[in-house]
Amino acid sequence: MTLTIPSRFNGPPDSGNGGYVAGRVAETLLQTLGLPTVGDGSPWVEVTLRTPPPLDVAYDTRLDGDALVVTAGADATGVAEARSVAAPQAPTRQISPIALATAEAAEARYLGLSAHPFPTCWVCGPARPDGYHLQPGIVDDAGGPTGEGSARTACRWTVTADAAEPSTGAVPASSVWAALDCPGGWTALASGQVVVLGRITARVASVPRVGDQCVVQGRLLGSEGRKSWTSTSVTSADGAEHARALATWIAIPTP
């Protein structure tokens, strides 16, 4: 099987948004195994990104034991690996639902409005005319402002047609994986370092519909050296959980 990430789904300017790419890879794995990508019977999937995912390039995918291996180019450069896994043990710092109004208020404290390493990111880039327009701003455990050292972010996700399959109008699991990406990353970006997604483990219990308003939030679980670990969730406006993820982020040098 082959898989291509169109250029509009970028994170950094020249590579794919990590959450979206991971979601497409997870969908490919589950479809190959004959498993649903959403809801009952859909397992947790762990996706490891091996290199910045190239855009507009055909990826080759193959099963190697229980893993889906994704490569690109004549030299078969490793792009990603995915496998179904047992449900991760709940992190010690769980994300509890917050109100839509609290998430909206947090958006005014979105650090990316003043300084964004990838302003054209499909999910959180303020320079995009399309995309998700997520603005994950700083909150604390009580839902109020704290400052740049905060370990929690939240924002609204107003689901537009950009997140849906053009042929069906339905929102696929991969679009929810994309929403699970950046709000976690911004909990690490708040410390001043620039990070990219290295690994994400997620499960989509349900998908929103176009027009729905959701709450997306992230929490920093810990950092060591160049690595940071986060938890993210997507919930409906009434607090029902659509999806949850754990992720590992890697700090990269900045000019």
Secondary structure, DSSP 8 states (H G I E B T S, - for coil): -EEE--GGGBSSTTSB-HHHHHHHHHHHHHHHHT--SSSTT--EEEEEE-S---SS-EEEEEEETTEEEEEETTTTEEEEEEEEE------SS------HHHHHHHGGG-GGGT--SSTT-TTT-TT-SSS-----EEE-TTSS---TT-SEEEEEEE--GGGS-TTT----HHHHHHHTTHHHHHHHHTTT-EEEEEEEEEEES----TT-EEEEEEEEEEEETTEEEEEEEEEETTS-EEEEEEEEEEEE---
